[in-house]
Amino acid sequence: GISAYEPEELVLTAGPGTPISVIEAAISENKQMLAFEPPDLGPLYGREAGSGTIGGALGCNLSGPRRFAAGAARDHLLGFSAVSGRGEVFKAGGRVVKNVTGYDLSKLMAGSFGTLAVMTEVTVRLVPAPEKVRTILVAGLSSSAGLEILAFVAAGDWAASGLAFIGAESANKSGVEYVSSPGAAVAVIRIEGTSESVLDRASRLRHSLAALAPDTAIEELHRQNSSRLWQDIRDAAHLQAGDDADRDIWRLSIPPADANLVTEIIDDGELVYDWGGALIWYAPKGGAAESESRVRAAINKAASGHATLLRASSEDRAKLSVFQPQPEPVEHLNRRIKDVFDPTGVLDPGRMIAAK
C-alpha cells in the first residue's frame, strides 16, 4: 500500500508489493505519472495483466518507452528501506530529489533482481502527466530506413518521448488499425507536452518526415490510439499475439547507432525496436538454444550492451545464460558485492550469480 504521497512535492512512498496499477490510479487523480513508464510483463509469463508491483519494477530496473528521454527506473528511486541477506535492516536515499549523502545504493539495488536485499519500502519521484499526446506513424520502411528516421528525430528539436520501430510481422498483429492496415513495418514517434507545443512540434515533424521519406504513408494518432499503441510497445504485446504467442523472447540493450549491425545477425525472427533502437525485442523462429550464439555474437558486434533471455522453456533457461555473461573482473566484483550483502546466498540463489 501507499504510505505517503505528497503531490505538491512529486514524491510517493509505498510498500514494494504495491501493484503499479494502484499507484497509477492514485497519482492520475493529480495528473501525475511514473516517468519511467514501467512495463507490465505479467502476460509474458502467463499471469494476469496489471499484477506487477512497484518493487518488482524497481528491483528489475524495468523501464518503458520513455526511458531514453526520462531515464531508467533506477533514476527515479529516491530511497528505500531493506533487509540484507545478513538479516540487517538498512536504508538509503531519502524523500528528496537532491540527496547525495553516502553511497548511491538505490542505483545498486535497482536491477539486482532481489539478490542483495529484500526491500521493505520504496520512495519514487513522480512527474506531471502531459496535457496532450500525438503519435506520428511512418509506414513502409525497411528496418535500416526506419532506424534512420528514429535517429533523425532524436537529433532534432521535436523533444520526442517515444521512438520505436515495429517490424512488419509485429505491426500486422497490432490492435491499432492504423498500424496493422498498411501491412508493413512502421516507425512510431511520440510527441507530448502542453497542447500548443505538441500541435506545433507534430505539424513540423510531419512536414519534415514527408520531405525525408516521400514514398511512405504518414498518419497521426491521438490520445486513445496513442495510449493503446505505446502500451503494447511497452509490454512487448506484439510478440505475444497471434499463433506464436509462446515463442522464446530475448531483450537486447545496445547503443542505438549499432542497431543495424546487430539485426544483421539476428535477422531470422520477429523484431520490435524501442528507445530509438537502443532496445530490441527479439523472438527467434527457433528455440532459445538455437538463437543464443547469434544473440551473443550480436552483442559482441556492438560497441557495448547486454542481452537477457526473458522467456523460454524451463529446460533452456536451466542450461543457458539468462543474463549476459560478464568478463572475469566484472564477475569477481559482482561476487564481492553479493558477499557483502548476502554472504550465505539466501536471497534468490543462482539468479544472477552462480550459487556457492
RODO-2510 file (C-alpha; in nm, 4 decimals, decimal comma):
residues 356
     n   res          X          Y          Z
     1     g     0,0000     0,0000     0,0000
     2     i     0,0869     0,3685    -0,0320
     3     s     0,2183     0,5016     0,2974
     4     a     0,2882     0,8629     0,1941
     5     y     0,2007     1,0706    -0,1108
     6     e     0,2864     1,4378    -0,1476
     7     p     0,1502     1,5559    -0,4842
     8     e     0,2943     1,9047    -0,4447
     9     e     0,6410     1,7551    -0,3887
    10     l     0,6034     1,4895    -0,6621
    11     v     0,7082     1,2155    -0,4183
    12     l     0,5401     0,8877    -0,3203
    13     t     0,6351     0,6176    -0,0683
    14     a     0,4891     0,2669    -0,0795
    15     g     0,5472    -0,0922     0,0136
    16     p     0,7287    -0,2802    -0,2647
    17     g     0,4392    -0,5221    -0,3027
    18     t     0,2012    -0,2426    -0,4016
    19     p     0,0605    -0,3052    -0,7519
    20     i     0,1704    -0,0448    -1,0045
    21     s    -0,1944    -0,0162    -1,1094
    22     v    -0,2826     0,1060    -0,7579
    23     i    -0,0080     0,3684    -0,7668
    24     e    -0,1007     0,4871    -1,1154
    25     a    -0,4667     0,5181    -1,0177
    26     a    -0,3759     0,7309    -0,7145
    27     i    -0,1369     0,9675    -0,8885
    28     s    -0,3509     1,0069    -1,2008
    29     e    -0,6061     1,1920    -0,9875
    30     n    -0,3451     1,4675    -0,9594
    31     k    -0,2426     1,4376    -1,3259
    32     q     0,0910     1,2826    -1,2364
    33     m     0,2726     0,9701    -1,3570
    34     l     0,5775     0,7464    -1,3183
    35     a     0,8181     0,8876    -1,5756
    36     f     0,9975     0,5571    -1,6349
    37     e     0,6737     0,4041    -1,7687
    38     p     0,7140     0,0580    -1,6071
    39     p     0,6132    -0,2266    -1,8396
    40     d     0,3538    -0,4844    -1,7464
    41     l     0,5247    -0,8154    -1,8259
    42     g     0,2789    -1,0359    -1,6367
    43     p     0,1103    -1,1685    -1,9538
    44     l     0,4516    -1,2535    -2,0994
    45     y     0,4870    -1,5069    -1,8157
    46     g     0,1271    -1,6292    -1,8291
    47     r    -0,0006    -1,4105    -1,5472
    48     e    -0,2834    -1,1592    -1,5314
    49     a    -0,2237    -0,8116    -1,6690
    50     g    -0,1947    -0,5430    -1,4027
    51     s    -0,0375    -0,7694    -1,1388
    52     g     0,3101    -0,6141    -1,1480
    53     t     0,4386    -0,4383    -0,8356
    54     i     0,6459    -0,1252    -0,7847
    55     g     0,9127    -0,3290    -0,6050
    56     g     0,9319    -0,5738    -0,8940
    57     a     0,9718    -0,2955    -1,1499
    58     l     1,2455    -0,1265    -0,9458
    59     g     1,4192    -0,4498    -0,8476
    60     c     1,4454    -0,5467    -1,2152
    61     n     1,5055    -0,1872    -1,3309
    62     l     1,2205    -0,2204    -1,5813
    63     s     1,1708     0,0904    -1,7950
    64     g     0,9269     0,1566    -2,0765
    65     p     0,9444     0,3601    -2,3986
    66     r     1,0101     0,6905    -2,2202
    67     r     1,3382     0,5585    -2,0785
    68     f     1,5658     0,7250    -2,3384
    69     a     1,4110     1,0644    -2,2629
    70     a     1,3279     1,0432    -1,8912
    71     g     1,5814     0,7968    -1,7563
    72     a     1,5583     0,4421    -1,6229
    73     a     1,3637     0,3164    -1,3225
    74     r     1,6794     0,3453    -1,1086
    75     d     1,6931     0,7202    -1,1788
    76     h     1,3527     0,7670    -1,0131
    77     l     1,4143     0,5597    -0,6996
    78     l     1,4871     0,8266    -0,4399
    79     g     1,5284     0,5976    -0,1414
    80     f     1,4365     0,2657     0,0163
    81     s     1,4435     0,0543     0,3290
    82     a     1,5519    -0,3086     0,3114
    83     v     1,6755    -0,6191     0,4916
    84     s     2,0046    -0,7691     0,3731
    85     g     2,0909    -1,1367     0,3487
    86     r     2,2626    -1,0919     0,6869
    87     g     1,9255    -1,0071     0,8426
    88     e     2,0316    -0,6450     0,8902
    89     v     1,7829    -0,3635     0,8403
    90     f     1,9208    -0,0660     0,6465
    91     k     1,8040     0,2231     0,4360
    92     a     1,9480     0,4532     0,1730
    93     g     1,8493     0,7749    -0,0008
    94     g     1,5556     0,9782     0,1191
    95     r     1,2408     1,1640     0,0223
    96     v     1,4028     1,4496    -0,1663
    97     v     1,5309     1,4598    -0,5243
    98     k     1,8718     1,6087    -0,4341
    99     n     2,0145     1,3503    -0,1971
   100     v     2,3863     1,2775    -0,2361
   101     t     2,4819     1,1571     0,1110
   102     g     2,6848     0,8371     0,1196
   103     y     2,6847     0,5596    -0,1394
   104     d     2,4136     0,5625    -0,4072
   105     l     2,2699     0,2267    -0,3032
   106     s     1,9415     0,2992    -0,4791
   107     k     2,1090     0,2517    -0,8173
   108     l     2,2793    -0,0644    -0,6931
   109     m     1,9521    -0,2117    -0,5696
   110     a     1,7626    -0,1320    -0,8920
   111     g     1,8362    -0,4156    -1,1307
   112     s     1,9726    -0,6538    -0,8660
   113     f     1,6683    -0,8843    -0,9035
   114     g     1,6333    -0,9321    -0,5297
   115     t     1,9787    -1,0881    -0,4917
   116     l     2,1214    -0,8308    -0,2491
   117     a     1,8355    -0,7393    -0,0146
   118     v     1,4604    -0,7541     0,0372
   119     m     1,3184    -0,4045     0,0047
   120     t     1,0505    -0,3147     0,2596
   121     e     0,9706     0,0408     0,1490
   122     v     1,0479     0,2491    -0,1609
   123     t     1,0221     0,6196    -0,2381
   124     v     0,9887     0,7266    -0,6001
   125     r     0,9874     1,0545    -0,7869
   126     l     0,6823     1,1485    -0,9936
   127     v     0,6372     1,3886    -1,2851
   128     p     0,3362     1,5806    -1,4216
   129     a     0,1410     1,3916    -1,6868
   130     p     0,1410     1,5520    -2,0337
   131     e    -0,1529     1,7659    -2,1335
   132     k    -0,1633     1,6349    -2,4910
   133     v    -0,0146     1,3382    -2,6813
   134     r     0,0308     1,2804    -3,0534
   135     t     0,1948     0,9814    -3,2233
   136     i     0,3290     1,0025    -3,5774
   137     l     0,3399     0,6820    -3,7848
   138     v     0,5628     0,6338    -4,0892
   139     a     0,4763     0,3077    -4,2676
   140     g     0,6517     0,1164    -4,5425
   141     l     1,0146     0,1489    -4,4346
   142     s     1,2916    -0,1080    -4,4246
   143     s     1,4473    -0,1626    -4,0828
   144     s     1,7564     0,0395    -4,1762
   145     a     1,5452     0,3269    -4,3101
   146     g     1,3192     0,3119    -4,0054
   147     l     1,6124     0,3337    -3,7667
   148     e     1,7491     0,6274    -3,9663
   149     i     1,4142     0,8031    -3,9172
   150     l     1,4367     0,7468    -3,5412
   151     a     1,7924     0,8833    -3,5343
   152     f     1,6827     1,1859    -3,7366
   153     v     1,4026     1,2638    -3,4904
   154     a     1,6256     1,2033    -3,1864
   155     a     1,8773     1,4555    -3,3182
   156     g     1,6125     1,7204    -3,3917
   157     d     1,4271     1,9709    -3,1748
   158     w     1,0961     1,7828    -3,1527
   159     a     1,1667     1,6515    -2,7985
   160     a     1,0112     1,3120    -2,8729
   161     s     0,9262     1,0979    -2,5697
   162     g     0,8923     0,7730    -2,7641
   163     l     1,0856     0,6352    -3,0632
   164     a     1,0093     0,2835    -3,1815
   165     f     1,0171     0,0750    -3,4970
   166     i     0,7787    -0,2192    -3,5327
   167     g     0,8705    -0,4885    -3,7840
   168     a     0,6095    -0,5896    -4,0412
   169     e     0,5224    -0,9193    -3,8706
   170     s     0,4527    -0,7476    -3,5384
   171     a     0,2769    -0,4495    -3,6991
   172     n     0,0318    -0,6828    -3,8719
   173     k    -0,0779    -0,8147    -3,5317
   174     s    -0,1353    -0,4702    -3,3774
   175     g    -0,4746    -0,3891    -3,2311
   176     v    -0,4404    -0,0329    -3,3631
   177     e    -0,5793    -0,0324    -3,7158
   178     y    -0,3538     0,2465    -3,8426
   179     v    -0,0559     0,0252    -3,7541
   180     s    -0,1846    -0,3071    -3,8895
   181     s    -0,3649    -0,1872    -4,2048
   182     p    -0,0565    -0,0859    -4,4110
   183     g     0,0756    -0,4437    -4,3885
   184     a     0,4279    -0,3088    -4,3477
   185     a     0,6835    -0,2080    -4,0868
   186     v     0,6085     0,1165    -3,9046
   187     a     0,8245     0,3834    -3,7389
   188     v     0,6476     0,5264    -3,4328
   189     i     0,7216     0,8694    -3,2813
   190     r     0,5522     1,0126    -2,9712
   191     i     0,5252     1,3865    -2,9060
   192     e     0,3771     1,5036    -2,5756
   193     g     0,3572     1,8079    -2,3517
   194     t     0,1411     2,1190    -2,3448
   195     s    -0,1288     2,1447    -2,6088
   196     e     0,0151     2,4295    -2,8154
   197     s     0,3668     2,2872    -2,8094
   198     v     0,2575     1,9361    -2,9137
   199     l     0,0483     2,0601    -3,2050
   200     d     0,3333     2,2774    -3,3298
   201     r     0,6007     2,0080    -3,2997
   202     a     0,3800     1,7377    -3,4535
   203     s     0,2964     1,9591    -3,7514
   204     r     0,6606     2,0495    -3,8149
   205     l     0,7674     1,6888    -3,7759
   206     r     0,5115     1,5629    -4,0263
   207     h     0,6334     1,8119    -4,2857
   208     s     0,9955     1,7129    -4,2263
   209     l     0,9168     1,3422    -4,2497
   210     a     0,7186     1,3914    -4,5698
   211     a     1,0253     1,5525    -4,7268
   212     l     1,2628     1,2914    -4,5848
   213     a     1,0531     0,9852    -4,6792
   214     p     0,8254     1,0987    -4,9659
   215     d     0,7123     0,7491    -5,0691
   216     t     0,5764     0,6484    -4,7289
   217     a     0,2361     0,6740    -4,5624
   218     i     0,2324     0,9149    -4,2674
   219     e    -0,0507     0,9105    -4,0128
   220     e    -0,1140     1,0765    -3,6776
   221     l    -0,2709     0,9100    -3,3734
   222     h    -0,4471     1,0987    -3,0953
   223     r    -0,4638     1,0161    -2,7246
   224     q    -0,6655     0,6904    -2,7151
   225     n    -0,4902     0,5142    -3,0028
   226     s    -0,1551     0,6577    -2,8913
   227     s    -0,2038     0,5176    -2,5431
   228     r    -0,3011     0,1740    -2,6752
   229     l    -0,0043     0,1556    -2,9135
   230     w     0,2605     0,2665    -2,6632
   231     q     0,1208     0,0302    -2,4023
   232     d     0,1631    -0,2562    -2,6498
   233     i     0,5204    -0,1470    -2,7277
   234     r     0,5945    -0,1086    -2,3560
   235     d     0,4677    -0,4586    -2,2718
   236     a     0,6042    -0,6380    -2,5835
   237     a     0,2426    -0,7273    -2,6598
   238     h     0,3077    -0,7593    -3,0328
   239     l     0,5377    -1,0554    -2,9692
   240     q     0,2693    -1,2320    -2,7672
   241     a    -0,0127    -1,2047    -3,0210
   242     g    -0,1101    -1,4499    -3,2937
   243     d    -0,0112    -1,8142    -3,3364
   244     d     0,3408    -1,7713    -3,1959
   245     a     0,2334    -1,6364    -2,8574
   246     d     0,4566    -1,8804    -2,6685
   247     r     0,7797    -1,8317    -2,8646
   248     d     1,1039    -1,7516    -2,6831
   249     i     1,1837    -1,3834    -2,6254
   250     w     1,5193    -1,2074    -2,5916
   251     r     1,5699    -0,8469    -2,4829
   252     l     1,8827    -0,6724    -2,6133
   253     s     2,0124    -0,3363    -2,4935
   254     i     2,2751    -0,1704    -2,7152
   255     p     2,3909     0,1723    -2,8363
   256     p     2,1258     0,2844    -3,0888
   257     a     2,3921     0,3516    -3,3518
   258     d     2,4685    -0,0238    -3,3543
   259     a     2,1105    -0,1417    -3,4099
   260     n     2,1624    -0,2162    -3,7790
   261     l     2,4816    -0,4114    -3,7097
   262     v     2,3036    -0,6218    -3,4513
   263     t     1,9983    -0,7003    -3,6633
   264     e     2,2164    -0,8192    -3,9489
   265     i     2,2953    -1,1133    -3,7189
   266     i     1,9546    -1,1726    -3,5568
   267     d     1,7530    -1,1440    -3,8772
   268     d     1,5669    -1,4757    -3,8504
   269     g     1,2793    -1,3733    -3,6244
   270     e     1,0350    -1,1071    -3,5172
   271     l     1,1828    -0,7730    -3,4093
   272     v     1,0473    -0,4662    -3,2321
   273     y     1,2805    -0,1738    -3,1566
   274     d     1,2309     0,0760    -2,8742
   275     w     1,4333     0,3586    -2,7147
   276     g     1,5308     0,4871    -3,0586
   277     g     1,6863     0,1492    -3,1438
   278     a     1,8693     0,1005    -2,8135
   279     l     1,6268    -0,1721    -2,7017
   280     i     1,5487    -0,4679    -2,9270
   281     w     1,2796    -0,7252    -2,8534
   282     y     1,3672    -1,0409    -3,0465
   283     a     1,1501    -1,3504    -3,0911
   284     p     1,3517    -1,6061    -3,2922
   285     k     1,1849    -1,8558    -3,5208
   286     g     1,3689    -2,1397    -3,3481
   287     g     1,4239    -2,2001    -2,9780
   288     a     1,6470    -2,0118    -2,7372
   289     a     1,9199    -2,2770    -2,7565
   290     e     1,9472    -2,2284    -3,1327
   291     s     1,9440    -1,8486    -3,1114
   292     e     2,1791    -1,7936    -2,8161
   293     s     2,5001    -1,7991    -3,0221
   294     r     2,3548    -1,5408    -3,2636
   295     v     2,2389    -1,3194    -2,9774
   296     r     2,5776    -1,3260    -2,8031
   297     a     2,7541    -1,2642    -3,1356
   298     a     2,5250    -0,9666    -3,1972
   299     i     2,6145    -0,8157    -2,8580
   300     n     2,9850    -0,8697    -2,9280
   301     k     2,9401    -0,6894    -3,2608
   302     a     2,8054    -0,3809    -3,0829
   303     a     3,0269    -0,1336    -2,9018
   304     s     2,8650    -0,2392    -2,5756
   305     g     2,5418    -0,3879    -2,4470
   306     h     2,3786    -0,6942    -2,2996
   307     a     2,1061    -0,9470    -2,3794
   308     t     1,8636    -1,1177    -2,1420
   309     l     1,6594    -1,4286    -2,2133
   310     l     1,3196    -1,3193    -2,0838
   311     r     1,1127    -1,6204    -2,1806
   312     a     1,1992    -1,9780    -2,2804
   313     s     1,1298    -2,3323    -2,1686
   314     s     1,2465    -2,4262    -1,8207
   315     e     1,4945    -2,6681    -1,9787
   316     d     1,6547    -2,3953    -2,1912
   317     r     1,6610    -2,1468    -1,9041
   318     a     1,8383    -2,4048    -1,6876
   319     k     2,1206    -2,4663    -1,9351
   320     l     2,1615    -2,1239    -2,0955
   321     s     2,2991    -1,7971    -1,9577
   322     v     1,9823    -1,5981    -1,8947
   323     f     2,1839    -1,2825    -1,8257
   324     q     2,4738    -1,1520    -2,0319
   325     p     2,7987    -1,3363    -1,9438
   326     q     3,0414    -1,0921    -1,7822
   327     p     3,4218    -1,0663    -1,8080
   328     e     3,6020    -1,2281    -1,5163
   329     p     3,6950    -0,8968    -1,3428
   330     v     3,3319    -0,7808    -1,3517
   331     e     3,2080    -1,1204    -1,2347
   332     h     3,4575    -1,1047    -0,9471
   333     l     3,3322    -0,7605    -0,8468
   334     n     2,9696    -0,8782    -0,8592
   335     r     3,0586    -1,1713    -0,6361
   336     r     3,2267    -0,9400    -0,3829
   337     i     2,9179    -0,7173    -0,3696
   338     k     2,6942    -1,0217    -0,3283
   339     d     2,9135    -1,1481    -0,0440
   340     v     2,8858    -0,8156     0,1392
   341     f     2,5055    -0,8074     0,1312
   342     d     2,4261    -1,1803     0,1296
   343     p     2,7298    -1,3876     0,2311
   344     t     2,5430    -1,7183     0,2712
   345     g     2,3435    -1,6824    -0,0529
   346     v     1,9904    -1,6975     0,0887
   347     l     1,8456    -1,4327    -0,1458
   348     d     1,7452    -1,5601    -0,4901
   349     p     2,0363    -1,8081    -0,5048
   350     g     2,1705    -1,8605    -0,8558
   351     r     1,9626    -1,5808    -1,0072
   352     m     2,2403    -1,3511    -1,1328
   353     i     2,5485    -1,5078    -0,9724
   354     a     2,6124    -1,8806    -0,9558
   355     a     2,5184    -2,0237    -0,6162
   356     k     2,8047    -2,1355    -0,3941
***
